[in-house]
Amino acid sequence: MNHDNRDDQTGRGKDSGGASPTHHDREDALAPVITLHHHTDTSTTDTGSPVVVEGEVISSSAVVSPVRSRRELYRCDVTTAHRHTVAVATSTTTITTGKALVRHTWFVLAGAGVLWTRWRDTHGTTRYERQMRAAEAACDQDRLLEWEARDVAEKARRHGRVMDWINAPLAWLKAAGTAVLSVLGLLVGLGVVLALATKDITQVIAPIVAVIDAVAWTVAFVTIYGSLLGALAMTGAVVGLWALGKARTDAPAWVAPGGQRPVDDTVTPSKTVIALRDLGIPTLTRAIKRSEDAGGAMLSPIRIAGAGVEVDIRLPSGVATSDIQSRRRRLAENLDRHEHELFITVPAPRTVRLWVADPGALDEPIGPSPLVTDPDGVRADIYTGHAPWGRDLRGQTRSISLLQSHLLITGLSNQGKTAALRALALWAMFDPTTEFRIADLKGIGDWHMFGTLTSELVEGPADEHVIAATEMLEHVVDEMQRRLASLDRDRYPDGVTRDLARKPGSGFHPLFAIVDEAQQAYMCPVLDTDRNPYGGRTSRSRFFMAVRKLHNQGRAVNVHLWQGTQDPTDQNLPKLVREGAHIRGSLVVGTESQARMAVGDKAVDGGAAPHLLRQGIDKGTLVLNGVGMDLPAGESSIILRTHFISGDEATELVTRATAQRAKTGHTTAGPGTGTEPAPHRNLLDDLLTVMTGHTRMRTQEALAALTTLDRAHYQAWTFARLTDELPTTARPYKSDGVMVLSTHRIHDAHTHHHTEPTTEPITDSDGCEGPQKP
């Protein structure tokens, strides 16, 4: 029985363990697997007791995993090694270390390049040639001739040095021989002295032996420590080159430390040329690459201009100035600036002028207005003075002449339009001869402080306020026509002079009609009793026609119209109104078409771009067409950062101006202020006198005739005043489209006045009631 079991076990071992011949024949087979069976002790005599076998019960359903081949294991090892290699190579530490190694190597090479450039400039004529090219590009002939003379002198000096090298070897031999003999004689003489002193003849050659020993020691020292000395010298040289390269150059951006990309804010000629080359204009790029000086001749010298720099660029043939202007953002970014920090103008044909602001300079405040800070008090003269308004981009204080110029300021809402307009009025009011008539169609108190200085003030956004503003302008038109009719052209062939304007009672003082939020008037739909609209832009529109009349003839007789509008369109700012203004300014607007409406096509074509200002950030920044200012030659616009004057400061200034006028004896009443009355004149009698022979007469002609009759009495009279002073039955009426006076009506009023008591006063020239006659 035991033998049978042993045989069975042997059979099982043969089937399950060991290596068969066929197993070894397989090329991809692994080493044979030997199965070790548990040995059971069978020596016991108790055959009836059960045998305990130690082991693990394996389920019959267990699946034996297949054996993996050597090739699969080797392939797995290669894949794992590749994965780990890639992980190490792409790790942050490896990349940072690699960039640092390349960066510092670059600094060493760059330092060597700097040394080479210095040596070349010192021992050659490169420096002179570079300066001559720069002088030629700048058209500076004096500087060009100076550097040419220096170049010729340097070449002559170098030629002399080369010629000296012909005789140099012989001279060196003579000098060497003389030096050796001199040293040898000195050593022998020293040896003789030592021999005499020591009474030892061998001391004669002792100095020579000492020199030979010193040379031998030096050779031995260098031989022993030469490698160390060379390593120290090499290390010092590398460190020196690294420091020089790091101080003078910048490493490529792709090897810069993360988050620390170096940005050079300095605008240099090379940086400017590279910025132009990378604009994406093929013609310009080819011209720069083909240029012998790499485009340097295109640039003028870079000038410091306020809070930035300025440079003129002469474009090559085939490149239009509009090509540069249309790529403003890309050019600004190429110069490491924001778009709003670069301004492009066209001072001359095929020339663009770049003004590049210092980073962040335009976001800094410009300080208070001189009107607020002037400790000595403000003095203004419309004829000779200029109103301080702000600072230009160069940081220079800018002022503007307001003499006989109509003004228009527009822009989006809440960008500083009213503050900019009010700042000019605050200066002009310090001229005691000025008169203001103001219509504020916003009506929130921006102009309320002028109430004591104006002869008429309209405040409010409603239709009735638009009607009042329209009538105000029509009264100004009447005043203008009165001045035109009464101006003595023989005495004043050049128009209204300063002396005439400042003469008390002349009636030609500067008159300013200001309409803020004028778009309210142009868009007003209300009709008058004759079905004529107050708003609109037709020949029947009362506000529009009043503005047109003032634009046409007002400036000739010292009548000015200032308007402030919002978000301009053809509907709320008609073309004829826009073109009639002399001084045109714009805050930020939405589109280029609005920019053209605001400042005109010429200014926009020349580089003015109010539509590129930043809404909410560039508050108070005006783009002006330059009228009334001294612009640099060739420029058609200017950018001005206006001073802001708060409401409290404006009230304080108005108080000061009122007190100043009181001291000088000027008042701020209505038209005709300061006119001395002629006593005992009767208007009806005078009208009958001047209208003799006429059945009716135009009102304008009647006023002119009255002025001729008594200039001192009637010179300051307006159509509105004439109408108010006449009895109701004798007032002007419209006939054939013009206002006329009827001789018959005036005669009836005159008769009625002398035959019956009347309650209607006949006034003298000062506006006071005259005696009531029975």
C-alpha positions in Angstrom: 0.0 0.0 0.0 2.8 2.4 0.8 4.6 1.6 -2.3 1.4 2.3 -4.3 1.1 5.7 -2.6 4.8 6.4 -3.2 4.3 5.6 -6.8 1.3 7.8 -7.0 3.2 10.7 -5.5 6.0 10.1 -7.9 3.7 10.2 -10.8 2.1 13.4 -9.6 5.5 15.0 -9.1 6.4 14.0 -12.6 3.3 15.6 -14.0 3.4 18.8 -11.9 7.0 19.5 -11.3 10.4 19.5 -13.0 11.4 20.6 -16.5 10.3 18.6 -19.5 12.5 18.3 -22.6 9.9 20.3 -24.6 10.1 23.1 -22.0 13.8 23.6 -22.6 13.3 23.6 -26.3 11.2 26.8 -26.2 13.3 29.9 -26.9 11.1 32.3 -24.9 10.7 30.0 -21.9 11.9 31.0 -18.5 13.9 28.9 -16.1 12.1 25.7 -15.1 9.9 25.8 -12.1 10.5 23.0 -9.6 7.5 22.1 -7.4 8.4 21.1 -3.9 5.9 18.8 -2.2 5.4 18.5 1.5 7.0 15.4 3.0 4.7 13.3 5.1 6.1 11.2 7.9 5.0 7.6 7.1 7.2 5.8 9.6 4.4 5.6 12.2 3.1 2.2 13.0 -0.4 3.4 13.5 -1.8 2.9 10.1 -5.3 3.5 11.3 -4.8 7.1 12.5 -5.4 10.0 10.0 -2.5 11.8 8.4 -2.4 15.6 9.0 -1.1 17.5 6.0 -0.1 21.1 6.4 -1.1 23.4 3.4 -3.6 25.7 1.8 -6.8 24.6 0.2 -7.0 26.1 -3.3 -10.3 26.3 -5.0 -10.5 24.3 -8.1 -12.0 27.3 -9.9 -8.8 29.4 -9.4 -7.1 30.5 -12.6 -3.4 30.2 -12.8 -1.8 33.5 -14.3 0.1 32.9 -17.5 3.9 33.1 -17.3 5.4 36.4 -18.7 8.2 36.2 -21.2 11.6 37.8 -20.9 10.9 40.1 -23.9 7.8 41.5 -22.2 9.8 42.1 -19.0 12.6 43.8 -20.9 10.1 46.0 -22.8 8.4 46.9 -19.6 11.8 48.0 -18.1 12.5 50.2 -21.2 9.1 51.8 -20.9 9.6 52.5 -17.2 13.1 54.0 -17.8 11.7 56.2 -20.6 8.8 57.4 -18.4 11.1 58.3 -15.5 13.6 60.0 -17.9 10.8 62.2 -19.4 9.5 63.0 -15.9 12.9 64.1 -14.7 13.6 66.1 -17.9 10.3 68.0 -17.7 10.2 68.6 -14.0 10.2 72.2 -12.7 13.5 71.8 -11.0 15.2 70.6 -14.2 13.7 73.3 -16.3 14.6 76.0 -13.8 18.1 74.7 -13.4 18.6 74.5 -17.2 17.3 78.0 -17.7 19.6 79.3 -15.0 22.6 77.5 -16.6 21.8 78.9 -20.0 21.1 82.4 -18.6 24.4 82.7 -16.7 26.3 81.3 -19.7 24.6 83.9 -21.8 25.8 86.6 -19.4 29.4 85.4 -19.7 29.3 85.5 -23.5 27.5 88.8 -23.5 30.2 90.2 -21.3 32.8 89.1 -23.7 30.8 90.8 -26.5 30.7 94.0 -24.5 34.5 93.9 -24.0 35.0 93.2 -27.7 32.7 96.2 -28.6 34.7 98.4 -26.3 38.0 97.3 -27.7 36.7 97.8 -31.3 35.5 101.3 -30.5 38.8 102.2 -28.8 41.0 100.8 -31.5 38.9 101.6 -34.6 36.7 104.1 -36.3 33.4 102.4 -35.6 32.4 105.0 -33.0 33.0 107.9 -35.4 31.1 106.2 -38.2 28.1 105.5 -35.9 28.0 109.2 -34.7 28.2 110.4 -38.3 25.3 108.3 -39.3 23.3 109.6 -36.4 24.1 113.2 -37.3 23.2 112.6 -40.9 19.9 111.1 -39.9 19.2 114.1 -37.7 20.2 116.5 -40.5 22.7 118.1 -38.1 25.4 119.3 -40.5 27.6 121.0 -37.9 27.7 117.8 -35.8 28.4 115.7 -38.9 31.4 117.9 -39.9 32.7 117.7 -36.4 32.7 113.9 -36.3 34.2 113.7 -39.8 37.1 115.8 -38.7 37.6 113.6 -35.6 37.4 110.5 -37.9 40.1 111.9 -40.2 42.4 112.8 -37.3 42.0 109.3 -35.8 42.8 107.6 -39.1 45.9 109.9 -39.4 47.0 109.0 -35.9 46.6 105.3 -36.5 48.5 105.5 -39.8 51.4 107.2 -38.0 51.4 104.3 -35.4 51.5 101.7 -38.2 54.5 103.5 -39.8 56.2 103.5 -36.5 56.1 99.7 -36.3 58.5 99.5 -39.2 61.3 100.9 -37.1 60.1 99.4 -33.8 61.9 96.0 -33.9 65.4 97.7 -34.3 64.6 100.1 -31.6 63.4 97.3 -29.3 66.7 95.4 -29.8 68.7 98.5 -29.0 66.6 99.2 -25.9 66.8 95.5 -24.8 70.6 95.5 -25.2 71.0 98.8 -23.4 68.8 97.5 -20.5 70.7 94.2 -20.2 74.1 96.0 -20.1 72.8 98.6 -17.6 71.4 96.0 -15.3 74.6 93.8 -15.6 76.8 96.9 -14.9 74.6 97.8 -11.9 74.8 94.2 -10.4 78.6 94.1 -11.0 79.1 97.5 -9.3 76.9 96.4 -6.4 79.1 93.2 -6.2 82.3 95.3 -6.1 80.9 97.4 -3.3 80.0 94.2 -1.3 83.5 92.7 -2.0 85.2 95.8 -0.7 83.0 95.9 2.3 83.4 92.2 3.2 86.9 91.9 1.8 85.7 88.8 0.0 86.3 88.7 -3.8 83.5 86.2 -4.3 80.9 88.8 -3.4 81.6 90.5 -6.8 79.2 88.0 -8.5 76.9 87.6 -5.5 74.2 90.0 -6.9 74.2 88.2 -10.2 73.8 84.9 -8.4 70.9 86.3 -6.3 69.1 87.4 -9.5 69.6 84.0 -11.1 68.3 82.3 -7.9 65.2 84.6 -7.9 64.5 83.7 -11.5 64.9 80.0 -10.7 62.6 80.2 -7.7 59.9 82.0 -9.8 60.1 79.3 -12.5 59.8 76.6 -9.9 56.8 78.4 -8.2 55.0 78.8 -11.4 55.7 75.3 -12.4 54.4 73.9 -9.2 51.4 76.2 -8.6 50.7 77.2 -12.3 47.5 75.1 -12.5 46.1 76.7 -9.4 47.1 80.2 -10.5 45.6 79.6 -14.0 42.4 78.3 -12.4 42.1 81.3 -10.2 42.8 83.7 -13.1 40.2 81.9 -15.3 37.6 82.0 -12.5 38.2 85.7 -12.0 37.9 86.4 -15.7 34.6 84.4 -16.0 33.2 86.2 -13.0 34.2 89.5 -14.4 32.6 88.7 -17.8 29.5 87.5 -16.1 29.1 90.6 -14.0 29.7 92.8 -17.1 27.2 90.9 -19.2 24.5 91.0 -16.5 24.9 94.7 -16.0 25.0 95.6 -19.7 22.6 93.2 -21.4 19.4 91.2 -20.7 19.1 87.5 -21.2 16.6 86.1 -23.8 13.1 86.1 -22.5 12.7 82.4 -22.8 15.4 81.8 -20.2 14.2 84.4 -17.8 13.0 83.2 -14.4 9.3 82.5 -14.1 7.3 85.6 -13.3 10.4 87.8 -13.6 10.5 88.6 -17.3 12.7 91.7 -17.6 11.0 94.7 -19.2 13.1 97.7 -20.2 10.9 100.8 -20.0 13.5 102.9 -21.8 12.6 103.8 -25.4 15.8 103.4 -27.4 16.4 103.8 -31.1 17.0 100.0 -31.5 13.8 99.2 -29.5 11.8 101.7 -31.6 13.1 100.2 -34.9 12.4 96.6 -33.7 8.9 97.7 -32.7 8.3 99.1 -36.2 9.8 96.1 -37.9 7.4 93.8 -36.0 4.2 95.8 -36.9 3.4 93.4 -39.6 3.7 95.9 -42.5 5.7 94.0 -45.2 7.0 97.1 -47.0 8.3 98.6 -43.8 9.9 95.3 -42.6 11.7 94.9 -45.9 12.9 98.5 -45.9 14.3 98.1 -42.4 16.1 94.8 -43.2 17.6 96.2 -46.4 18.8 99.4 -44.7 22.6 99.6 -44.1 22.0 101.1 -40.6 19.1 98.7 -39.7 16.5 101.5 -39.9 18.4 103.9 -37.7 18.2 106.7 -40.3 14.4 106.7 -40.1 14.5 108.1 -36.5 15.1 111.6 -35.3 16.9 112.0 -32.0 14.7 110.8 -29.1 13.7 113.8 -27.0 12.4 114.0 -23.4 8.9 115.5 -23.6 7.3 115.9 -20.2 6.3 112.6 -18.7 7.5 110.7 -21.7 9.7 110.8 -24.8 9.0 111.9 -28.4 10.5 110.7 -31.6 9.8 111.5 -35.3 9.8 108.6 -37.8 10.3 109.2 -41.5 8.5 106.3 -43.2 10.0 104.7 -46.3 8.2 105.0 -49.7 5.1 102.7 -49.9 4.2 103.0 -46.2 1.3 105.4 -45.3 1.0 107.1 -42.0 -2.5 105.6 -41.6 -0.8 102.1 -41.6 1.0 103.1 -38.4 -2.0 104.8 -36.8 -4.2 101.7 -37.4 -1.7 99.5 -35.6 -1.5 101.7 -32.5 -2.1 99.0 -30.0 0.5 96.6 -31.5 3.0 99.4 -31.7 2.4 100.3 -28.0 2.8 96.7 -26.9 6.0 96.4 -28.9 7.3 99.3 -26.9 6.1 97.7 -23.6 3.3 100.2 -23.1 -0.4 100.2 -22.8 -2.4 101.6 -25.8 -3.4 104.8 -24.0 0.3 105.5 -23.2 1.2 106.0 -26.9 0.0 108.9 -29.1 0.6 109.1 -32.8 0.4 112.4 -34.8 1.3 113.3 -38.3 3.5 116.5 -38.3 4.6 116.2 -41.9 3.9 114.1 -45.0 5.1 110.5 -44.6 6.2 111.3 -41.0 4.7 110.1 -37.8 5.5 111.5 -34.4 5.3 109.1 -31.4 4.8 110.4 -27.9 5.5 107.5 -25.5 4.5 108.1 -21.9 6.4 106.8 -19.0 4.6 103.8 -17.5 1.8 105.0 -15.3 2.5 108.7 -15.8 -0.9 109.4 -17.3 -2.7 108.1 -14.2 -1.1 110.6 -11.9 -3.1 113.8 -11.0 -1.9 117.1 -12.6 -2.6 119.3 -9.5 -5.1 122.1 -8.8 -5.9 125.0 -11.2 -3.9 128.2 -11.0 -7.2 130.0 -10.4 -7.4 128.3 -7.1 -3.8 128.5 -6.0 -2.9 132.0 -7.2 -2.2 133.9 -4.0 -2.1 137.3 -5.6 -5.6 137.1 -7.2 -6.6 136.3 -10.7 -6.4 139.0 -13.4 -8.0 138.4 -16.8 -8.2 140.2 -20.1 -10.1 138.6 -22.9 -8.0 140.5 -25.5 -4.5 140.0 -24.2 -4.8 137.1 -21.7 -5.0 133.3 -22.0 -7.2 131.1 -19.7 -5.2 128.4 -17.8 -6.9 125.2 -18.7 -4.6 122.2 -17.9 -1.4 120.4 -18.9 -0.5 118.7 -22.1 1.1 115.3 -22.4 4.6 116.9 -22.2 3.6 118.2 -18.7 3.6 121.8 -19.8 1.0 124.2 -18.5 -1.4 125.1 -21.3 -3.7 128.1 -21.7 -6.1 129.2 -24.4 -7.1 132.4 -26.0 -10.9 133.0 -25.9 -11.0 136.2 -28.0 -13.8 136.1 -30.6 -13.9 132.4 -30.8 -17.0 130.2 -30.6 -16.5 127.0 -28.6 -17.9 123.5 -28.6 -17.1 120.7 -26.1 -18.7 117.2 -26.4 -18.2 113.8 -25.0 -19.9 111.0 -23.2 -21.8 111.5 -20.0 -20.0 112.1 -16.7 -16.6 112.6 -18.3 -15.9 116.2 -17.1 -17.5 118.3 -19.9 -19.3 120.8 -17.6 -16.2 121.1 -15.4 -14.0 121.9 -18.4 -16.4 124.4 -19.8 -17.0 126.1 -16.4 -13.2 126.4 -15.8 -13.0 128.8 -18.8 -15.9 130.8 -17.7 -14.4 131.1 -14.2 -11.3 132.7 -15.7 -13.2 135.0 -18.1 -15.4 136.4 -15.3 -12.3 138.0 -13.8 -12.3 140.4 -16.8 -14.8 143.0 -15.4 -16.0 144.0 -18.9 -17.4 140.6 -19.7 -21.1 139.7 -19.6 -22.6 136.2 -19.3 -25.9 134.7 -20.3 -26.1 131.1 -19.3 -28.6 128.3 -19.9 -27.9 125.1 -17.9 -30.3 122.5 -19.4 -29.2 119.9 -16.9 -30.3 122.0 -14.0 -28.6 120.4 -11.1 -26.7 123.4 -9.9 -23.4 123.2 -11.9 -23.8 126.8 -12.9 -25.9 128.1 -10.0 -23.0 130.0 -8.4 -22.9 132.3 -11.5 -26.3 133.7 -10.6 -24.8 137.0 -9.2 -22.7 137.5 -12.3 -25.0 136.7 -15.1 -27.6 139.0 -16.7 -29.7 135.9 -17.5 -29.5 132.3 -16.0 -31.8 129.5 -17.1 -31.6 126.2 -15.1 -33.6 123.1 -15.8 -34.1 120.2 -18.3 -37.8 120.7 -19.0 -39.3 122.0 -22.3 -40.0 125.4 -20.7 -36.4 125.7 -19.9 -35.5 124.9 -23.5 -37.9 127.6 -24.6 -36.3 130.1 -22.2 -32.8 129.2 -23.5 -34.0 129.7 -27.1 -35.4 133.1 -26.3 -32.2 133.9 -24.5 -30.2 133.1 -27.6 -32.6 135.1 -29.7 -32.1 138.1 -27.5 -28.3 137.6 -27.9 -28.9 137.6 -31.7 -30.8 140.9 -31.3 -27.9 142.3 -29.4 -25.5 141.1 -32.1 -27.5 142.8 -34.8 -27.7 146.0 -32.7 -23.9 146.0 -32.5 -23.5 145.3 -36.2 -25.8 148.2 -37.0 -24.3 150.7 -34.6 -20.6 150.0 -35.2 -18.9 153.0 -36.7 -16.9 151.4 -39.5 -15.1 154.7 -40.4 -13.7 155.0 -36.9 -13.1 151.3 -36.4 -12.1 149.8 -39.7 -10.5 146.8 -37.9 -13.7 145.9 -36.0 -14.2 146.0 -32.3 -10.8 146.9 -30.7 -9.8 146.4 -27.1 -10.2 150.1 -26.4 -13.7 150.2 -27.7 -14.7 147.0 -25.9 -13.4 148.3 -22.6 -14.8 151.8 -23.0 -17.6 152.3 -20.5 -21.0 152.5 -22.2 -19.7 151.5 -25.6 -22.0 148.5 -25.8 -19.3 146.3 -27.4 -18.0 144.5 -24.3 -17.4 140.8 -24.5 -20.6 138.9 -24.3 -20.6 135.1 -23.7 -23.7 133.0 -24.2 -23.2 129.6 -22.7 -25.6 126.6 -23.3 -24.7 123.5 -21.4 -26.3 120.2 -22.4 -27.3 121.8 -25.7 -28.5 118.5 -27.1 -31.7 119.0 -25.0 -32.5 122.0 -27.2 -31.8 120.4 -30.5 -34.0 117.4 -29.6 -36.9 119.5 -28.2 -40.2 118.7 -30.0 -42.2 121.7 -28.7 -43.7 124.1 -31.3 -44.4 127.8 -30.8 -47.7 129.5 -31.6 -46.7 129.8 -35.3 -46.0 126.1 -35.4 -42.2 126.6 -35.6 -40.2 124.0 -33.6 -37.8 125.1 -30.9 -35.6 122.1 -31.6 -34.5 120.4 -34.8 -32.0 121.4 -37.5 -34.2 123.0 -40.2 -34.5 126.6 -41.2 -37.7 126.8 -39.1 -36.0 125.6 -35.9 -35.7 128.6 -33.6 -32.7 127.4 -31.5 -30.8 126.1 -34.5 -31.3 129.3 -36.4 -30.2 131.5 -33.5 -27.0 129.4 -33.1 -26.4 129.7 -36.9 -26.8 133.5 -36.8 -24.4 133.8 -33.8 -21.8 131.6 -35.5 -22.0 133.6 -38.7 -21.5 137.1 -37.4 -21.2 137.1 -33.6 -17.5 137.0 -33.2 -17.1 140.2 -35.3 -18.8 142.2 -32.5 -17.5 140.4 -29.5 -20.5 138.0 -29.1 -19.4 134.5 -28.2 -21.3 131.2 -28.1 -20.1 128.3 -26.0 -21.9 125.0 -26.2 -21.5 121.7 -24.3 -23.2 118.6 -25.7 -23.3 114.9 -24.9 -22.8 111.8 -27.0 -22.9 113.7 -30.4 -25.0 112.5 -33.4 -26.2 114.3 -36.5 -29.6 114.7 -34.7 -28.5 116.2 -31.4 -25.5 118.1 -32.9 -26.1 119.2 -36.5 -23.2 119.5 -38.9 -23.6 123.3 -39.5 -23.4 123.8 -35.7 -20.3 121.6 -35.4 -18.6 123.4 -38.2 -19.5 126.8 -36.9 -17.4 126.5 -33.7 -13.8 127.6 -33.8 -12.5 125.8 -30.7 -13.6 122.2 -30.8 -12.8 119.7 -28.1 -13.8 116.2 -27.2 -13.7 114.1 -24.1 -13.9 110.3 -24.6 -16.5 109.3 -27.2 -17.6 105.9 -28.4 -16.6 105.7 -32.1 -14.3 107.3 -34.7 -17.3 108.8 -36.4 -18.2 110.7 -33.2 -14.6 111.8 -32.9 -14.8 113.3 -36.4 -18.0 115.1 -35.4 -16.4 116.5 -32.3 -13.0 117.7 -33.5 -13.2 117.5 -37.3 -11.8 115.3 -40.0 -8.5 117.2 -40.2 -7.6 116.7 -36.5 -8.6 113.0 -36.7 -6.6 112.4 -39.9 -3.7 114.1 -38.1 -3.8 111.7 -35.2 -6.5 113.0 -32.8 -8.3 110.0 -31.3 -10.8 110.9 -28.5 -12.5 107.6 -29.2 -9.4 105.8 -27.9 -9.5 107.5 -24.5 -10.6 105.3 -21.5 -14.1 106.0 -20.3 -14.2 106.6 -16.6 -10.4 106.7 -16.3 -9.4 109.6 -18.5 -12.0 112.0 -17.0 -11.3 115.6 -18.0 -8.9 114.7 -20.8 -9.7 116.8 -23.8 -8.6 116.3 -27.4 -8.7 119.8 -29.0 -8.3 121.0 -32.6 -5.7 123.5 -31.3 -7.4 126.8 -32.1 -6.4 129.4 -29.6 -3.3 127.5 -28.6 0.3 127.5 -29.7 0.8 124.1 -31.3 4.1 122.7 -32.5 4.7 123.1 -36.2 2.7 120.5 -38.2 0.4 119.3 -35.5 -3.3 119.6 -35.9 -4.5 118.7 -32.4 -3.5 118.6 -28.8 -4.3 116.4 -25.8 -5.0 118.4 -22.7 -5.6 117.1 -19.1 -7.8 119.8 -17.7 -7.7 121.1 -14.1 -10.8 120.2 -12.1 -12.4 123.0 -10.1 -15.0 121.7 -7.6 -18.4 123.4 -6.9 -17.2 124.9 -3.6 -14.0 126.3 -5.3 -16.1 127.7 -8.1 -18.4 129.5 -5.6 -15.3 130.9 -3.9 -14.0 132.2 -7.2 -17.3 133.8 -8.2 -17.3 135.6 -4.8 -13.9 136.9 -5.5 -14.8 138.0 -9.0 -17.9 139.8 -7.7 -15.9 141.7 -5.1 -13.3 142.6 -7.7 -16.0 144.0 -10.0 -17.5 146.0 -7.2 -14.1 147.6 -6.6 -13.7 148.6 -10.2 -17.2 150.0 -10.5 -18.4 147.5 -13.0 -21.8 145.8 -12.6 -23.2 142.7 -14.1 -26.6 143.8 -15.1 -28.0 143.1 -18.6 -27.1 144.7 -21.9 -26.0 148.2 -21.9 -24.4 148.0 -18.5 -22.5 151.1 -17.6 -24.2 153.3 -20.2 -24.8 156.9 -19.0 -28.3 158.1 -19.8 -29.0 161.2 -21.9 -31.5 163.2 -20.0 -35.1 164.0 -21.1 -35.3 161.9 -24.3 -38.6 160.5 -25.4 -38.5 157.3 -27.4 -41.7 158.0 -29.4 -40.6 161.4 -30.4 -37.2 160.1 -31.5 -38.8 157.3 -33.5 -41.1 159.7 -35.3 -38.0 161.9 -36.1 -36.0 159.1 -37.6 -39.0 157.5 -39.4 -40.0 160.7 -41.2 -40.8 159.9 -44.8 -41.4 156.2 -44.1 -44.6 154.4 -43.6 -42.8 151.6 -41.9 -39.1 150.7 -41.1 -37.2 147.6 -40.2 -36.5 147.4 -36.5 -32.7 147.0 -37.2 -32.7 150.2 -39.3 -34.7 152.0 -36.7 -32.2 151.1 -34.0 -29.3 152.2 -36.2 -31.1 155.5 -36.9 -31.6 156.1 -33.2 -28.0 155.4 -32.5 -27.0 157.9 -35.2 -29.4 160.4 -33.6 -27.9 160.0 -30.1 -25.1 157.5 -29.8 -24.6 157.9 -26.1 -28.3 157.4 -25.4 -29.2 154.5 -27.8 -25.9 152.7 -28.5 -26.5 149.9 -25.9 -30.1 149.3 -26.8 -31.2 145.9 -28.2 -34.3 144.8 -30.1 -35.7 143.2 -26.9 -35.3 146.5 -25.0 -36.8 148.5 -27.8 -39.8 146.2 -27.7 -40.2 146.4 -24.0 -40.0 150.2 -23.9 -42.7 150.8 -26.6 -46.4 150.8 -25.8 -48.2 147.6 -26.7 -49.9 149.1 -29.7 -46.6 150.4 -31.2 -44.4 147.4 -30.8 -42.7 145.8 -33.8 -44.5 143.2 -35.8 -43.5 140.8 -38.6 -44.0 141.7 -42.2 -42.6 139.7 -45.1 -40.5 137.7 -42.6 -38.8 140.6 -40.9 -39.7 142.7 -37.8 -40.8 146.2 -38.7 -42.1 149.4 -37.0 -45.2 151.2 -38.3 -45.1 155.0 -38.4 -48.9 155.1 -38.1 -48.9 153.0 -35.0 -46.2 155.0 -33.4 -47.9 158.3 -34.3 -51.2 157.0 -32.7 -49.3 155.9 -29.5 -47.6 159.3 -29.4 -50.9 161.1 -29.7 -52.6 158.9 -27.1 -49.6 159.4 -24.8 -50.0 163.2 -24.9 -53.8 163.4 -24.7 -54.6 160.8 -22.0 -52.9 159.6 -18.8 -51.1 156.4 -19.2 -49.7 153.8 -16.8 -47.1 152.6 -19.3 -43.7 154.3 -18.5 -41.5 155.7 -21.2 -38.0 155.0 -20.0 -34.7 156.7 -20.4 -31.6 155.0 -21.5 -30.7 153.7 -18.0 -34.0 151.7 -17.8 -35.5 153.9 -15.0 -39.0 155.1 -15.3 -39.4 158.5 -16.8 -41.9 161.1 -15.8 -45.5 160.1 -16.5 -47.1 162.9 -18.5 -50.8 163.5 -18.5 
